[in-house]
Amino acid sequence: MLTVLIAMSTLFFGIMSTLLMDTQFSASLTAQAQYVFGDFGLNKRVSLVCFDCQKIALVLMLIFSISLISIIVPLYRNVRRNPIKDLKEE
């Protein structure tokens, strides 16, 4: 559950921050690029955002796999423990 929350919040905040940066800086970067290169065509625009679905899927799969790997050590330790011994200690 926590992994899904982390993956979705990472995806949401990542997309929102990149779109915010693109809308904030793309107009000024387009004007600067047109001035520097001398190409004043109105149909060209500098875009800072390019979503690559394969890389996004890779990052999400890495988050899920790391969360599954991090479960192994506590799960192994708790499976090895004897529940009767734990009840006697309490």
Backbone as JSON Lines, residues from 0, in Angstrom:
{"i":0,"aa":"M","n":[0.82,-1.2,0.0],"ca":[0.0,0.0,0.0],"c":[0.86,1.26,0.0]}
{"i":1,"aa":"L","n":[1.9,1.24,0.84],"ca":[2.79,2.39,0.91],"c":[3.54,2.57,-0.4]}
{"i":2,"aa":"T","n":[3.89,1.47,-1.03],"ca":[4.61,1.54,-2.3],"c":[3.75,2.2,-3.38]}
{"i":3,"aa":"V","n":[2.49,1.84,-3.42],"ca":[1.58,2.43,-4.41],"c":[1.44,3.92,-4.15]}
{"i":4,"aa":"L","n":[1.35,4.31,-2.88],"ca":[1.25,5.72,-2.53],"c":[2.51,6.48,-2.95]}
{"i":5,"aa":"I","n":[3.67,5.9,-2.71],"ca":[4.94,6.53,-3.09],"c":[5.04,6.64,-4.62]}
{"i":6,"aa":"A","n":[4.68,5.58,-5.32],"ca":[4.77,5.6,-6.79],"c":[3.82,6.62,-7.39]}
{"i":7,"aa":"M","n":[2.6,6.67,-6.9],"ca":[1.63,7.61,-7.46],"c":[1.97,9.07,-7.11]}
{"i":8,"aa":"S","n":[2.44,9.31,-5.89],"ca":[2.82,10.68,-5.54],"c":[4.04,11.13,-6.32]}
{"i":9,"aa":"T","n":[5.0,10.22,-6.54],"ca":[6.17,10.55,-7.35],"c":[5.77,10.87,-8.78]}
{"i":10,"aa":"L","n":[4.9,10.07,-9.33],"ca":[4.44,10.3,-10.69],"c":[3.67,11.61,-10.8]}
{"i":11,"aa":"F","n":[2.78,11.86,-9.86],"ca":[1.98,13.08,-9.89],"c":[2.84,14.34,-9.74]}
{"i":12,"aa":"F","n":[3.7,14.37,-8.7],"ca":[4.51,15.56,-8.48],"c":[5.55,15.75,-9.58]}
{"i":13,"aa":"G","n":[6.06,14.67,-10.14],"ca":[7.02,14.78,-11.25],"c":[6.39,15.38,-12.49]}
{"i":14,"aa":"I","n":[5.21,14.89,-12.84],"ca":[4.53,15.42,-14.02],"c":[4.1,16.86,-13.81]}
{"i":15,"aa":"M","n":[3.57,17.16,-12.64],"ca":[3.13,18.54,-12.37],"c":[4.3,19.52,-12.38]}
{"i":16,"aa":"S","n":[5.44,19.12,-11.79],"ca":[6.58,20.05,-11.76],"c":[7.17,20.25,-13.15]}
{"i":17,"aa":"T","n":[7.22,19.2,-13.97],"ca":[7.76,19.4,-15.32],"c":[6.83,20.24,-16.18]}
{"i":18,"aa":"L","n":[5.53,20.04,-16.05],"ca":[4.6,20.88,-16.82],"c":[4.64,22.33,-16.35]}
{"i":19,"aa":"L","n":[4.8,22.54,-15.05],"ca":[4.92,23.9,-14.53],"c":[6.18,24.59,-15.05]}
{"i":20,"aa":"M","n":[7.3,23.87,-15.05],"ca":[8.54,24.45,-15.57],"c":[8.44,24.72,-17.07]}
{"i":21,"aa":"D","n":[7.77,23.83,-17.79],"ca":[7.62,24.03,-19.23],"c":[6.79,25.27,-19.53]}
{"i":22,"aa":"T","n":[5.68,25.45,-18.83],"ca":[4.85,26.62,-19.1],"c":[5.53,27.9,-18.65]}
{"i":23,"aa":"Q","n":[6.37,27.82,-17.63],"ca":[7.02,29.02,-17.12],"c":[8.19,29.47,-18.0]}
{"i":24,"aa":"F","n":[8.97,28.54,-18.52],"ca":[10.21,28.9,-19.2],"c":[10.2,28.72,-20.71]}
{"i":25,"aa":"S","n":[9.23,28.02,-21.28],"ca":[9.31,27.71,-22.71],"c":[9.14,28.95,-23.59]}
{"i":26,"aa":"A","n":[8.31,29.89,-23.18],"ca":[8.11,31.08,-24.02],"c":[9.38,31.92,-24.11]}
{"i":27,"aa":"S","n":[10.04,32.14,-22.98],"ca":[11.27,32.94,-23.01],"c":[12.41,32.2,-23.7]}
{"i":28,"aa":"L","n":[12.48,30.88,-23.53],"ca":[13.52,30.12,-24.22],"c":[13.28,30.1,-25.73]}
{"i":29,"aa":"T","n":[12.04,30.06,-26.14],"ca":[11.72,30.11,-27.57],"c":[12.16,31.45,-28.17]}
{"i":30,"aa":"A","n":[11.88,32.54,-27.47],"ca":[12.28,33.87,-27.97],"c":[13.79,33.99,-28.02]}
{"i":31,"aa":"Q","n":[14.48,33.49,-27.01],"ca":[15.95,33.55,-27.01],"c":[16.54,32.7,-28.12]}
{"i":32,"aa":"A","n":[16.0,31.51,-28.34],"ca":[16.51,30.65,-29.41],"c":[16.25,31.25,-30.77]}
{"i":33,"aa":"Q","n":[15.1,31.89,-30.96],"ca":[14.81,32.52,-32.25],"c":[15.76,33.7,-32.47]}
{"i":34,"aa":"Y","n":[16.08,34.42,-31.43],"ca":[16.99,35.56,-31.56],"c":[18.41,35.08,-31.86]}
{"i":35,"aa":"V","n":[18.86,34.06,-31.18],"ca":[20.23,33.57,-31.35],"c":[20.42,32.94,-32.72]}
{"i":36,"aa":"F","n":[19.48,32.11,-33.14],"ca":[19.64,31.4,-34.41],"c":[19.09,32.17,-35.59]}
{"i":37,"aa":"G","n":[18.4,33.27,-35.38],"ca":[17.89,34.09,-36.47],"c":[16.72,33.49,-37.21]}
{"i":38,"aa":"D","n":[16.08,32.53,-36.62],"ca":[14.93,31.88,-37.24],"c":[13.67,32.38,-36.53]}
{"i":39,"aa":"F","n":[12.96,33.27,-37.18],"ca":[11.81,33.91,-36.55],"c":[10.48,33.31,-37.01]}
{"i":40,"aa":"G","n":[10.48,32.02,-37.3],"ca":[9.24,31.35,-37.68],"c":[8.33,31.21,-36.46]}
{"i":41,"aa":"L","n":[7.06,31.49,-36.66],"ca":[6.12,31.47,-35.54],"c":[5.63,30.06,-35.18]}
{"i":42,"aa":"N","n":[5.93,29.09,-36.04],"ca":[5.43,27.75,-35.78],"c":[6.37,26.91,-34.93]}
{"i":43,"aa":"K","n":[7.52,27.44,-34.57],"ca":[8.48,26.69,-33.76],"c":[8.39,27.1,-32.3]}
{"i":44,"aa":"R","n":[8.57,26.12,-31.44],"ca":[8.46,26.35,-30.0],"c":[9.43,25.43,-29.27]}
{"i":45,"aa":"V","n":[10.13,25.95,-28.29],"ca":[11.02,25.15,-27.46],"c":[10.17,24.46,-26.4]}
{"i":46,"aa":"S","n":[10.33,23.16,-26.3],"ca":[9.59,22.39,-25.3],"c":[10.58,21.69,-24.39]}
{"i":47,"aa":"L","n":[10.38,21.83,-23.1],"ca":[11.27,21.2,-22.12],"c":[10.8,19.83,-21.69]}
{"i":48,"aa":"V","n":[9.61,19.45,-22.09],"ca":[9.0,18.21,-21.61],"c":[8.88,17.2,-22.74]}
{"i":49,"aa":"C","n":[9.34,16.0,-22.47],"ca":[9.13,14.88,-23.37],"c":[8.93,13.65,-22.49]}
{"i":50,"aa":"F","n":[7.72,13.15,-22.44],"ca":[7.42,12.0,-21.59],"c":[7.77,10.72,-22.33]}
{"i":51,"aa":"D","n":[8.66,9.95,-21.73],"ca":[9.05,8.65,-22.27],"c":[8.38,7.59,-21.42]}
{"i":52,"aa":"C","n":[7.38,6.94,-21.98],"ca":[6.6,5.96,-21.21],"c":[7.44,4.79,-20.74]}
{"i":53,"aa":"Q","n":[8.44,4.4,-21.51],"ca":[9.3,3.29,-21.09],"c":[10.09,3.65,-19.85]}
{"i":54,"aa":"K","n":[10.62,4.86,-19.79],"ca":[11.41,5.26,-18.62],"c":[10.51,5.45,-17.39]}
{"i":55,"aa":"I","n":[9.32,5.97,-17.6],"ca":[8.38,6.12,-16.49],"c":[8.01,4.75,-15.95]}
{"i":56,"aa":"A","n":[7.74,3.81,-16.84],"ca":[7.41,2.44,-16.41],"c":[8.6,1.79,-15.7]}
{"i":57,"aa":"L","n":[9.81,2.06,-16.18],"ca":[11.0,1.51,-15.54],"c":[11.16,2.04,-14.13]}
{"i":58,"aa":"V","n":[10.95,3.34,-13.93],"ca":[11.06,3.92,-12.59],"c":[10.0,3.34,-11.66]}
{"i":59,"aa":"L","n":[8.77,3.2,-12.15],"ca":[7.71,2.61,-11.32],"c":[8.01,1.16,-10.97]}
{"i":60,"aa":"M","n":[8.55,0.39,-11.93],"ca":[8.92,-1.0,-11.64],"c":[10.07,-1.06,-10.65]}
{"i":61,"aa":"L","n":[11.02,-0.13,-10.73],"ca":[12.11,-0.09,-9.75],"c":[11.59,0.21,-8.35]}
{"i":62,"aa":"I","n":[10.63,1.12,-8.24],"ca":[10.05,1.44,-6.93],"c":[9.39,0.19,-6.35]}
{"i":63,"aa":"F","n":[8.61,-0.51,-7.16],"ca":[7.93,-1.72,-6.66],"c":[8.92,-2.82,-6.32]}
{"i":64,"aa":"S","n":[9.95,-3.02,-7.14],"ca":[10.91,-4.09,-6.86],"c":[11.75,-3.78,-5.62]}
{"i":65,"aa":"I","n":[12.13,-2.53,-5.44],"ca":[12.9,-2.18,-4.24],"c":[12.05,-2.35,-2.99]}
{"i":66,"aa":"S","n":[10.76,-2.04,-3.09],"ca":[9.89,-2.24,-1.93],"c":[9.73,-3.72,-1.61]}
{"i":67,"aa":"L","n":[9.64,-4.56,-2.63],"ca":[9.56,-6.0,-2.37],"c":[10.85,-6.55,-1.79]}
{"i":68,"aa":"I","n":[11.99,-6.05,-2.26],"ca":[13.27,-6.5,-1.71],"c":[13.42,-6.05,-0.26]}
{"i":69,"aa":"S","n":[12.93,-4.86,0.06],"ca":[13.07,-4.38,1.44],"c":[12.18,-5.15,2.41]}
{"i":70,"aa":"I","n":[11.18,-5.85,1.92],"ca":[10.31,-6.66,2.77],"c":[10.99,-7.96,3.19]}
{"i":71,"aa":"I","n":[11.94,-8.44,2.41],"ca":[12.49,-9.77,2.61],"c":[13.17,-9.93,3.98]}
{"i":72,"aa":"V","n":[14.0,-9.0,4.39],"ca":[14.75,-9.15,5.64],"c":[13.82,-9.21,6.86]}
{"i":73,"aa":"P","n":[12.89,-8.27,7.05],"ca":[12.0,-8.42,8.22],"c":[11.11,-9.65,8.15]}
{"i":74,"aa":"L","n":[10.68,-10.01,6.96],"ca":[9.84,-11.19,6.81],"c":[10.62,-12.45,7.16]}
{"i":75,"aa":"Y","n":[11.84,-12.56,6.71],"ca":[12.67,-13.71,7.02],"c":[12.94,-13.81,8.52]}
{"i":76,"aa":"R","n":[13.22,-12.68,9.15],"ca":[13.49,-12.68,10.59],"c":[12.25,-13.1,11.38]}
{"i":77,"aa":"N","n":[11.1,-12.64,10.98],"ca":[9.87,-12.99,11.7],"c":[9.42,-14.42,11.44]}
{"i":78,"aa":"V","n":[9.73,-14.97,10.29],"ca":[9.36,-16.35,10.0],"c":[10.24,-17.31,10.8]}
{"i":79,"aa":"R","n":[11.5,-16.95,11.0],"ca":[12.42,-17.81,11.75],"c":[12.11,-17.86,13.24]}
{"i":80,"aa":"R","n":[11.48,-16.84,13.76],"ca":[11.21,-16.78,15.2],"c":[10.15,-17.8,15.59]}
{"i":81,"aa":"N","n":[10.33,-18.34,16.76],"ca":[9.38,-19.31,17.29],"c":[8.27,-18.56,18.03]}
{"i":82,"aa":"P","n":[7.02,-18.7,17.63],"ca":[5.94,-17.95,18.3],"c":[5.73,-18.38,19.75]}
{"i":83,"aa":"I","n":[5.98,-19.64,20.07],"ca":[5.82,-20.09,21.46],"c":[6.86,-19.43,22.35]}
{"i":84,"aa":"K","n":[8.07,-19.31,21.88],"ca":[9.13,-18.65,22.65],"c":[8.79,-17.16,22.86]}
{"i":85,"aa":"D","n":[8.24,-16.53,21.84],"ca":[7.83,-15.12,21.98],"c":[6.73,-14.96,23.01]}
{"i":86,"aa":"L","n":[5.79,-15.91,23.05],"ca":[4.7,-15.84,24.04],"c":[5.23,-16.06,25.46]}
{"i":87,"aa":"K","n":[6.24,-16.9,25.6],"ca":[6.83,-17.12,26.93],"c":[7.55,-15.88,27.42]}
{"i":88,"aa":"E","n":[8.2,-15.16,26.51],"ca":[8.94,-13.95,26.89],"c":[8.0,-12.84,27.31]}
{"i":89,"aa":"E","n":[6.8,-12.83,26.79],"ca":[5.85,-11.79,27.16],"c":[5.28,-12.11,28.5]}
